[in-house]
Amino acid sequence: MKLARIFVLVFSLITIQAYSQKKRARDYGIEIGVLKTGENNAITDVFGVKVGQTTLIDGDSVRTGVTAILPHSHNIFQNKVPAAIYIGNGFGKLAGYSQVKELGNIETPIVLTNTLSVPIAADALITYTLDRNKNVGSVNAIVGETNDGWLNDIRGRHIKQEHILSAIENAKTGTVAEGNVGAGTGTVCFQYKGGIGTSSRVIPESQGGYTVGVLVQSNFGGVLEINGVPIAKELNTIPNQYNYDTDGSCMIVVFTDAPLDSRNLERLAKRAMLGLGRTGGIASNGSGDYIIAVSTAKDNVVPYSSDTLFNDVKLLRNEAMTPLFLATIEATEEAILNSLFAAETMTGKNGRKIKSIPIDKVLKIMTEYGKIGEK
């Protein structure tokens, strides 16, 4: 087990390094929205947030993985953080929803993986938490998923507990690998290769100076638009009455350092669906679109135990939420586009091949519409 874990960790790091140099939408002059990005244009621009990934590519049919997001470096069970979950369309298997809805916080890292690996991921999170908290008898594991079964032998259930634990253990701040990595290894988006994508926004100091970071696992369909340009229409890839190839899912994780409670985090999470819509996603009947929103504001951490009956917190007023809404919409839109631009053509189960987005054709169309480099 120990040697297997070391192998997975090394393999994961090599794979992440290989994909971390891929160009993103902004590198091609495609600038989404009006707000500034953070230093890395990633969810890790929210102070203290870490992302770890394990990528499994083996033989002809294994194309899957794990992505773990940690709100801080401390004991998460002992130092819970405010959270909310919004269901855009509920054709999915998200674990841990009801307790987050009831209590308004999370107590484990957030893990993303494939649909049939949700139970093993939850088991790994339980192991992770029990190992660090000797007197704990209940754990609410948070696991999201999308179905990568088109490229991956999903029925083989190749994700094991050590893969989840490896992703958590190798989590780091800074740049985040995108495209065919982690939970996005075998996903498909708008009929092209999808994957992991991330982006961030920083609102002006006059409006709080807070950061919003988004990470997506894109595996859905619709009618692709990029910065308002009808790419699917121009490339003639619009689903028709005989082929509504739009089912799939999108997991969206939103982190912010703004001091928000679960009520306003749910309001924030709802806006991520607007970002998905701006890319042409339609939250189809068979799509599992879930948004997990978390506040990492250090003064609002929820201790597991306390000597007082009261939580002494400072919360942002409702009327101060609008800039955060805009930041979430923009970062979600760009994160989805980054998942496409960073992804590479992949062949998987049964020889199925999913091509990457045709970047040269897309850039030509964007140029014709006058959208390249637009401020």
VOGU-3710 file (C-alpha; in Angstrom, 3 decimals, decimal comma):
1> mklarifvlv> 0,000/0,000/0,000  2,773/2,427/0,929  4,730/1,741/-2,272  1,542/2,079/-4,322  0,855/5,436/-2,725  4,376/6,645/-3,477  4,023/5,514/-7,097  0,697/7,289/-7,509  2,106/10,463/-5,974  5,146/10,479/-8,257
11> fslitiqays> 3,076/9,634/-11,332  0,574/12,333/-10,433  3,243/14,992/-10,026  4,864/14,073/-13,347  1,528/14,258/-15,123  0,639/17,582/-13,533  4,001/19,056/-14,506  3,496/17,906/-18,096  0,125/19,633/-18,366  0,904/22,730/-16,308
21> qkkrardygi> 2,547/24,498/-19,266  -0,565/24,457/-21,466  -1,851/27,786/-22,697  -5,077/29,132/-21,295  -7,795/31,265/-22,886  -6,249/34,503/-21,642  -2,869/33,554/-23,154  -4,525/33,830/-26,570  -5,901/37,299/-25,854  -9,379/36,119/-24,830
31> eigvlktgen> -10,196/38,279/-21,822  -13,397/37,410/-20,014  -15,244/40,102/-18,105  -14,045/43,344/-16,561  -12,585/42,415/-13,172  -8,904/41,717/-12,598  -7,651/38,196/-12,005  -5,525/37,116/-9,056  -1,823/36,371/-9,388  -2,294/32,822/-10,695
41> naitdvfgvk> -5,802/33,284/-12,108  -6,738/30,228/-10,061  -8,799/29,153/-7,064  -5,558/29,138/-5,077  -5,461/32,940/-5,282  -7,815/32,764/-2,296  -5,288/32,770/0,534  -4,538/29,364/2,014  -6,475/27,309/-0,535  -4,676/24,231/-1,872
51> vgqttlidgd> -5,378/21,891/-4,781  -4,018/18,374/-5,235  -4,599/15,941/-8,081  -4,054/12,288/-8,922  -4,217/11,312/-12,590  -4,795/7,712/-13,695  -3,976/6,893/-17,319  -3,337/3,198/-17,846  -3,602/0,941/-20,899  -6,397/1,540/-23,387
61> svrtgvtail> -9,267/2,225/-21,030  -8,318/3,848/-17,724  -8,765/7,613/-18,026  -9,808/9,027/-14,675  -8,543/10,686/-11,511  -9,080/12,741/-8,392  -8,989/16,463/-7,606  -8,937/17,607/-3,969  -9,509/21,179/-2,764  -8,529/22,199/0,767
71> phshnifqnk> -9,748/25,480/2,327  -6,717/25,822/4,617  -3,707/23,943/5,968  -5,066/23,308/9,454  -7,245/20,493/10,772  -10,421/21,044/8,756  -12,652/19,002/11,059  -11,548/21,057/14,057  -11,685/24,294/12,059  -14,736/24,029/9,829
81> vpaaiyigng> -15,533/26,719/7,263  -18,874/28,235/6,209  -20,260/26,630/3,062  -23,317/26,143/0,888  -24,281/23,878/-2,000  -26,578/24,901/-4,841  -28,069/22,355/-7,228  -28,347/23,702/-10,776  -29,621/20,373/-12,082  -29,622/17,367/-9,791
91> fgklagysqv> -28,779/14,406/-12,037  -25,734/13,551/-9,941  -24,327/11,783/-6,911  -22,939/14,544/-4,682  -22,175/13,195/-1,199  -22,587/15,290/1,944  -25,250/17,718/0,727  -27,842/17,462/3,507  -25,529/18,249/6,428  -24,055/21,233/4,609
101> kelgnietpi> -27,595/22,446/3,952  -28,520/21,941/7,607  -25,412/23,263/9,406  -23,879/25,567/6,808  -20,270/24,370/6,895  -17,866/21,720/5,619  -15,496/19,632/7,737  -13,417/17,750/5,135  -11,536/18,586/1,969  -13,705/18,677/-1,155
111> vltntlsvpi> -12,969/15,753/-3,466  -13,976/15,492/-7,121  -13,802/12,202/-9,025  -15,922/10,000/-11,320  -19,482/8,913/-10,585  -18,833/5,346/-9,460  -15,905/6,374/-7,265  -17,946/8,567/-4,906  -18,221/5,825/-2,233  -14,490/5,070/-2,172
121> aadalitytl> -13,702/8,798/-2,099  -16,040/9,266/0,864  -14,387/6,301/2,581  -10,969/7,863/2,013  -12,130/11,189/3,460  -13,424/9,336/6,513  -10,039/7,640/6,883  -8,251/10,970/6,437  -10,400/12,638/9,102  -10,341/9,791/11,636
131> drnknvgsvn> -6,558/9,557/11,404  -6,305/13,211/12,425  -9,081/13,274/15,029  -8,884/10,358/17,457  -12,197/10,960/19,229  -14,404/11,622/16,191  -17,326/9,277/15,524  -19,061/10,995/12,619  -17,720/12,581/9,417  -19,592/14,384/6,636
141> aivgetndgw> -17,442/13,732/3,571  -17,920/16,086/0,612  -17,504/14,335/-2,750  -18,612/15,595/-6,157  -18,511/13,749/-9,454  -19,070/13,681/-13,168  -19,397/10,604/-15,365  -16,245/9,996/-17,415  -17,540/6,689/-18,779  -17,197/7,630/-22,457
151> lndirgrhik> -13,398/7,543/-22,288  -12,860/5,686/-19,028  -13,642/2,149/-17,931  -15,825/3,535/-15,192  -17,278/0,121/-14,307  -13,778/-1,082/-13,465  -13,734/1,329/-10,508  -10,003/1,889/-10,738  -9,914/4,721/-8,189  -8,697/3,405/-4,848
161> qehilsaien> -8,434/4,979/-1,415  -4,721/5,675/-1,852  -5,446/7,767/-4,960  -7,731/10,075/-2,988  -5,311/10,314/-0,077  -2,455/11,060/-2,484  -4,389/13,950/-4,040  -5,012/15,419/-0,581  -1,426/14,916/0,546  0,106/16,549/-2,557
171> aktgtvaegn> -2,239/19,560/-2,444  -0,421/22,865/-2,802  -0,960/26,565/-3,326  0,108/28,418/-6,481  -0,552/27,322/-10,050  -3,102/24,589/-10,737  -2,750/22,039/-13,552  -5,687/22,080/-15,966  -7,142/19,991/-18,760  -6,581/16,226/-18,771
181> vgagtgtvcf> -5,635/15,932/-15,107  -7,205/14,768/-11,881  -10,972/14,426/-11,952  -10,962/15,946/-15,451  -8,776/13,261/-17,015  -11,587/11,529/-18,898  -14,246/14,234/-19,214  -15,872/15,706/-22,331  -17,218/19,246/-22,744  -19,176/20,697/-25,689
191> qykggigtss> -18,179/17,571/-27,700  -14,497/18,412/-27,151  -12,065/17,223/-24,525  -12,937/18,875/-21,235  -11,221/18,657/-17,875  -10,149/20,702/-14,896  -10,194/24,481/-15,245  -9,764/27,337/-12,813  -9,857/31,126/-12,664  -10,086/33,951/-10,126
201> rvipesqggy> -11,209/37,536/-9,739  -10,251/40,289/-7,289  -12,833/42,965/-6,650  -11,704/46,605/-6,166  -10,489/47,710/-2,746  -13,309/50,240/-2,591  -15,742/47,300/-2,640  -13,831/45,140/-0,166  -10,831/43,908/-2,167  -11,953/40,298/-1,762
211> tvgvlvqsnf> -10,869/37,407/-3,986  -13,128/34,818/-5,591  -11,618/31,637/-7,024  -13,394/28,967/-9,053  -12,416/25,434/-10,070  -14,516/23,329/-12,453  -14,669/19,725/-13,585  -16,247/20,230/-17,021  -18,175/17,317/-18,514  -21,275/18,799/-20,104
221> ggvleingvp> -22,747/19,941/-23,402  -24,716/22,710/-25,013  -24,071/25,339/-27,665  -20,548/26,657/-27,133  -19,979/30,405/-26,913  -16,713/32,129/-26,078  -16,890/35,707/-24,866  -20,231/36,079/-26,605  -19,048/34,641/-29,924  -21,236/31,774/-31,276
231> iakelntipn> -18,435/29,265/-31,737  -20,672/26,203/-32,098  -22,741/27,942/-34,754  -19,647/29,020/-36,688  -18,118/25,524/-36,443  -21,465/23,881/-37,257  -21,465/21,766/-34,097  -24,901/22,770/-32,804  -26,979/19,856/-31,466  -29,994/19,259/-33,712
241> qynydtdgsc> -33,390/17,650/-33,316  -31,874/14,227/-33,954  -28,794/14,614/-31,784  -29,120/16,514/-28,546  -25,587/15,717/-27,385  -25,840/17,941/-24,336  -26,067/15,615/-21,341  -23,232/15,517/-18,840  -22,299/17,313/-15,665  -20,271/20,159/-14,246
251> mivvftdapl> -18,898/20,372/-10,736  -18,130/23,953/-9,750  -16,236/24,881/-6,576  -16,258/28,548/-5,517  -13,970/29,840/-2,759  -13,775/33,368/-1,408  -12,051/35,156/1,454  -15,092/37,415/1,871  -16,785/36,925/5,281  -20,023/35,223/4,229
261> dsrnlerlak> -22,414/32,870/5,986  -24,086/29,894/4,307  -27,084/31,977/3,208  -25,035/34,407/1,169  -22,715/31,625/0,010  -25,734/29,930/-1,525  -26,620/33,187/-3,256  -23,036/33,311/-4,536  -23,216/29,695/-5,716  -26,336/30,390/-7,757
271> ramlglgrtg> -24,432/32,961/-9,821  -21,980/30,299/-10,989  -24,790/28,874/-13,113  -24,891/32,188/-14,962  -21,209/31,715/-15,757  -21,917/28,232/-17,052  -24,751/29,654/-19,152  -22,441/32,251/-20,676  -20,366/29,428/-22,174  -23,468/27,890/-23,747
281> giasngsgdy> -24,202/25,250/-21,121  -27,905/24,536/-20,665  -28,083/22,287/-17,559  -29,770/19,546/-19,560  -32,075/16,872/-18,175  -29,211/14,427/-17,675  -26,725/16,913/-16,269  -25,507/16,995/-12,687  -24,581/20,631/-12,105  -23,571/21,346/-8,511
291> iiavstakdn> -21,878/24,369/-7,010  -20,082/24,214/-3,664  -19,334/27,687/-2,268  -16,997/28,197/0,693  -15,783/31,196/2,698  -12,263/31,014/4,076  -12,459/34,260/6,067  -10,162/33,531/9,007  -12,309/35,246/11,615  -15,351/33,152/10,684
301> vvpyssdtlf> -13,881/29,671/11,068  -16,309/27,398/12,936  -14,520/25,530/15,773  -15,543/21,941/16,459  -15,797/22,780/20,159  -15,930/26,044/22,074  -16,229/27,425/25,602  -18,891/29,874/24,486  -22,477/29,471/23,306  -21,996/32,105/20,622
311> ndvkllrnea> -20,207/32,500/17,327  -18,641/35,937/17,180  -18,429/36,655/13,455  -18,385/39,619/11,094  -20,515/39,202/7,972  -20,659/41,145/4,761  -23,915/43,032/4,265  -26,316/41,903/1,550  -25,861/45,091/-0,460  -22,110/44,401/-0,662
321> mtplflatie> -22,652/41,089/-2,473  -23,063/42,333/-6,042  -19,334/42,623/-6,881  -18,841/39,080/-5,584  -21,687/37,884/-7,811  -19,982/39,399/-10,841  -16,626/37,919/-9,826  -18,185/34,451/-9,541  -19,853/34,663/-12,943  -16,681/35,820/-14,681
331> ateeailnsl> -14,400/33,314/-12,947  -16,758/30,415/-13,662  -16,992/31,308/-17,335  -13,217/31,574/-17,681  -12,545/28,418/-15,665  -14,716/26,409/-18,059  -12,929/27,900/-21,063  -9,554/27,143/-19,471  -10,612/23,524/-19,033  -11,168/23,362/-22,791
341> faaetmtgkn> -8,084/25,264/-23,917  -5,749/23,287/-21,645  -7,137/19,885/-22,615  -5,558/17,631/-25,232  -7,065/15,112/-27,643  -7,530/11,785/-25,865  -8,256/8,216/-26,960  -9,803/5,927/-24,383  -12,197/3,043/-23,842  -13,160/1,070/-26,955
351> grkiksipid> -10,854/3,243/-29,031  -13,098/6,263/-28,612  -11,365/9,519/-29,446  -12,314/12,964/-28,211  -10,549/15,826/-29,957  -9,416/18,971/-28,222  -11,082/22,224/-29,126  -9,758/23,420/-32,522  -7,890/26,414/-31,153  -6,690/27,791/-34,516
361> kvlkimteyg> -10,227/27,799/-35,913  -11,605/29,319/-32,706  -9,012/32,113/-32,709  -9,773/32,882/-36,355  -13,482/33,190/-35,549  -12,769/35,293/-32,462  -10,590/37,610/-34,529  -13,295/37,985/-37,175  -15,725/38,993/-34,417  -13,207/41,462/-33,008
371> kigek> -13,013/39,688/-29,662  -9,337/38,874/-29,362  -7,689/41,086/-26,777  -10,890/43,045/-26,132  -10,783/44,952/-22,855
//
